[in-house]
């Protein structure tokens, strides 16, 4: 486990299979380790927000920052 806490800051666009969508800018999530790929980040976002009927997630921009976690880390696997 890393000594320093990491967070990912990113923009996203979500499309739902039943219509509509959701966007976020400068959204932050705690991560384990010091990197996360777009596919894993998209899955983590959908799980964390408890979204249903998601057709597509686009991660528009992401960067990793060192910043104290705001809550207990969740299992991401």
Buried (B, 14 or more C-beta within 10 A) or exposed (E): EEEEBBBBBBBBEBBBEEEEEBEBEEBBBBBBEEEBEBEBBBBBBBEEBEEEEBEEBEBEEBEBEEEEBEEEEEEBE
